[in-house]
């Protein structure tokens, strides 16, 4: 059974950095696409970043491009989201997600089969 467990959220001042982790287990992740999404209060869950675990292109939402970076550690089966130059508008619950079938539309949250429980990120001004 696939499990995704996020950690690393917290409270940070604007301009600061955080690194989120997503520990993955129970699947053959080398063939998956992994993504990060976020959901702010009263808003839809939105795409943040994604990549194929096996390598290739990474994708970022325009709102985080140049500030957030997605990476992985194969030995730990862990995906990271490094978040720099954080802004108050980055405040949200951040979710790790896994797409078992590497669907073309990585932006669409319904194309992800597994989700973590989420980790809160709060950026104060």
N, C-alpha and C positions, 0 to 999 in steps of 0.2 A: 504494500500500500504506500503510495507516494505521500510524503509529508514534507512540507516547507515550513521552516520556523525562522521568523525574522527576529532580529535583535539590533540594538544600537541606537534606537531612537532616544529622544530626550529634549530638553529645553536648551536653546542656544541663542545668543544674541545675534542680531543682524550682522552680516559680514563674517560670521563664524563658519565652522565646518563640522560635519558629522559623517561617519561612515556606517552605513547600514549593512548588515550581514543577513544572508538567507542560507541556512543550512538545509540541504536537500537530501532526502533518503528514500529508499524504496523504489527507485526507478533507474532506467538506463539513460541518464541525463545527457550523455554524449550525443544523443540524437534529438534532443529537445531544443526548442527555443525558450529562453528564459526572459522574463520581463519584470519591470517594476511599474506599478501604477500607484496613484495616490487619490485620496478622497478627502476634500475639505468639507466642513459642516455645511449642509444644505446644497452641496454640489454633486454632480455626477463623478463617478470614478473615472480618472483620466490617465492616459498613457504617459509614462515618464521616459522609459528607456527599455531597449531590448537587444538581444543578440542570440546567435546560435552558439550553443555550448561547444560545438565542434570547431568553431572559428568562423571568420568571415566578417561581414559588415556589422557595425553596431548602429543603432538608431536612437535618436533622442527627440523629445518634444522641443519645439522651438523655444519654449519658455525656460528650458534648463540647459540648452546647448552651450557648451563652453564653460559651464559651471559644474555639471554633474558628469560622472564617469562610471560606467558599468564595467566590471571585471569579474574574473573567476579564479578559484584555486582548485584545480582538478584533484589534488591530493586530499583536500578536505571536503570535496563536493559542496563547495560554498560559492555563492555569488555575492558580490559586493556592489554597493552604490555609494561612491564617494561624492559627497555633496559639499561644494565650496561656495563661498560668497553668498551664503544663505540670505534670503529675503523673508519678510513677514508673510508674503503671499505663498511661500513654500510650506507654510503650516498646513499639515494634513496627516491623516493616517496613511502610511506607506505600506503597500502590499507587494510581496513577491509572488510571481505567477509562472506556471510552466505550461507550455504548449507541446503536447506529446507528438503532434503531427506536423510541426513546422509549417503551419498555414501561412499563406502569402501575406494576409493582412495582419501584421503584427500590432497595429494600432487598436484593433477591435477587441475589447475585453472578453467578449463571448468566445473568442478563438483560443482562450486559455482554459486548460482542463483542470488545473490544480491551483489552489491559492493558499497562502499562509494566513495567519490570523491577524496580521497587521501590527505595525509599530508606530506609535505617535511621535511626530516631529513637530515641535513648537518653536517658532522663531520670534523672538521679542524685538521690538523696535527701539 
